[in-house]
Amino acid sequence: MFDKIEKTKDILVTSVMMITMSIATLVAFTNVVLRYVFNMSLVWAGELTSYLFIWSALFGAAYGFKIGMHIGVTALIQAIRPKVAKYILTVSLIITLIFMMVMVKWGYDLVMFNKMIGQVSVDLGIPFWVIYLCVPIAMIIAVYEILVKIIQIIRTPGEDFHYETIMKGH
């Protein structure tokens, strides 16, 4: 059951990243061609491209926790004894987890505030709360991925701890 949920989440996250980035790139390219070849442009293209890039970036950041793509002091972690490295990485991830949980709450509050005031985007007419949904959703995924890493670290005996194995899944 857990594997099915994990696979579904991975497909959802990578699909959102790929689809939003692809559409944003296509819209931006089309608008550039229209502007320079036909001397016209799509008024809404810049706004849509910005929103799609934001969605792609936030979902990409959340997925980055799964594959170990975030900045870390890996040289330090790999240079110290495994038991100490395990402790330092656990503390680091707990701090990151707390920050991401705050981001979930802030993102939720942002969505609810914008839903309450009913503000819509200028060119597309999309409610801002829909646009901002990417913040709490992506941060919830990031929280989940960090929790998985913390559990993996806790379950790994100190002498068997290797940064690459836990953080990058090797």
Secondary structure, 3 states (H helix, E strand, C coil): CHHHHHHHHHHHHHHHHHHHHHHHHHHHHHHHHHHHHCCCCCCCHHHHHHHHHHHHHHHHHHHHHHHCCCCCCHHHHHHCCHHHHHHHHHHHHHHHHHHHHHHHHHHHHHHHHHHHHCCECCCCCCEHHHHHCHHHHHHHHHHHHHHHHHHHHHHCCHHHCCHHHHHCCC
